[in-house]
């Protein structure tokens, strides 16, 4: 899929700090026979052989940290205890779910304690809440498989199967089914969160979307404000807002019956600047015309991927469920529209009818697909778009994709479809304010040589800044652009030189919802225990 799908963190030193390794007491044979024993709590320090393995759970190996300890948890009480211990000691906390944060929110010098959810990953149906219970360490692939095999349902989450639920759901992630069913947190019924009061004491609360729930505002904050702002999420309960049945198979969207993809593969050598501009214009125009709430076009998920010229190809992708009447014709019309007035002949590839689940959970790692064979190092930037890029902006993209002072076949400019049912909810209806977005744009680069960090990051930064040069280097909310997405954190944009717009990164992320989020922050995290480089700030 396109570069934007990479969710979209790490290497570290091995110096021992002389801290003890706390291991759980061994259960007796009688105890094991009479109860389930879950892993943890375990405190892993640099003196422990497991320390490096836990650090390497982070996807982006460009990011390095040396926390004093990593807490492996598997129950809510483990988390409460870990938070109480860290707060009492004045230690900065970070939370790791799947490990796919692409900037230094978890992996930074300030982090002293990492709470790690690698062993807290169950996906079950909770009859008491009439909802599916998901722990934050579960990956999207595990969630899709369990929901589909168990009940024939799914969630409209991202296309990277190894991303963890914890960050993805709280950031209201999106994927190939979102134009039909909304964002993933649009289906969030309840959430369990460990919060810290003004006295520094941690406790777990359950917040639901029921208006009479005393923590309803905390539920709202977790429908898109992102993780690490208010507390530690220990469980999600998912049920679609319009679901009234007690039958689990009727509580979430039905999984597609099949998947069909269509691709147009253009040779870079055949694309002049004019041809490239026409192709990007065609893609953006089709999305603009086929993304209204209720539009037939929302049955199709589309993407445009232009790696740098060294890769040799530019690809347009469409995806539908071919068992739905008219969908294959929709895919064919989309592919035909892309070719209009483009003086280059692409290779057309249609997949035929494929099983949906195996096709979805076996998506190859995007860095490997781009040719990065070593541990991947990443820099990615994204933007919400209400309208397509202008021809002037596309010319800047063409320049950066073909300029001769930089080479990397794993660097790319990508677009992916948005809109549709996503925009059926008003901006204030959830903590996700970007409900006029029709497409997402991204610039990214992946590599595996640490000595090359500066040149790759400079290319990404300069490319992205050039696209939004007229608005201070960032996609400020206006008629064309609509800010940033929390699931692609970008510490560059905290201020100058890469953000000279005068708009804070928090306003770019949260827009008009930001004051309400600040009030919720003050209510549930008055000591500012949970914070990172782009987090919600106390008012």
Secondary structure, 3 states (H helix, E strand, C coil): CCHHHCCCCCECCCCCCCCCCECCCCCCHHHHHHCCCCCCCEEECCCCCHHHHHHCCCCCCCCECCCCEEEECCCHHHHHHHHHHHHHHCCCEEEECCCCCCCCCCCCCCCCEEEECCCCCCEEEECCCCEEEECCCCEHHHHHHHHHHHHCECCCCCCCCCCEHHHHHHCCCCCCCHHHHCCHHHHEEEEEEEEECCCCCEEEEEEECCCCCCCHHHHHHCCCCCCCCCCEEEEEEECCCCCCCCCHHHCCCECCCCEEEEEEEEEHHHCCHHHHHHHHHHHHHHHHHCCCCCCHHHHCEEEEEEECHHHCEEEEEEEECCCCCCHHHHHHHHHHHHCCCCCCCCEEEECCCECHHHHHHCCCCHHHHCCCCCCCEEEEEEEEECCCCCHHHHHHHHHHHHCCCCCCCCEEEEEEECCHHHHHCCHHHCCCCCCCCCEEEEEEEEECCHHHHHHHHHHHHHHHHHHCHHHCCCCCCCCCECCCCCCCCCHHHHCCCCCCCCCCHHHHHHHHHHHHHHHHHHHHCCCCCCCCCCCCCCC
